[in-house]
Amino acid sequence: MLMPNRGWHLYLIFILYRVLLFFLCVPGLDESDLARRREVFGSNVIPPKPPKSFLQLVWEALQDITLIILIIAAIISLGLSFYKPAESKEDVNVGGMAMQFINVFCIFCHKH
C-alpha cells in the first residue's frame, strides 16, 4: 500500500478512504432497475449532430486567410501570364494552372 509523504493526517484520510471503499461498496444496477430507469428517464444517449454538406465544408475552407492569399496570388499569376504572349503555340502557362490545381486541392482536403 502506498503511503503519502505529506503527513500523518493525510495517511489517516487515505486509510479511512480505503476502509470505506471496502465496507460500503454498493453493487451496480440490476437489469430490472435499469429497465425501470430507462422507462422513467429515457435513454441516456446524445443524438449525433447532422453532418455538414459538401458546400458548407468548401465555404468554411474558403474562410482561411492563407487560402485566400494563395487564391489571390494564383489569380494574379494567371493574369500576368496572359499579359505577355507565348513564344510558340506549344508554350503553355503550367505555373498558373498548377497554382489553381493546388488551390482546389487545398479547398477539398482542408479539415477543421
Secondary structure, DSSP 8 states (H G I E B T S, - for coil): ----SS-HHHHHHHHHHHHHHHHS------HHHHHHHHHHH------------HHHHHHHHHT-HHHHHHHHHHHHHHHHHTTS--SSTT---HHHHHHHHHHHHHHHH---
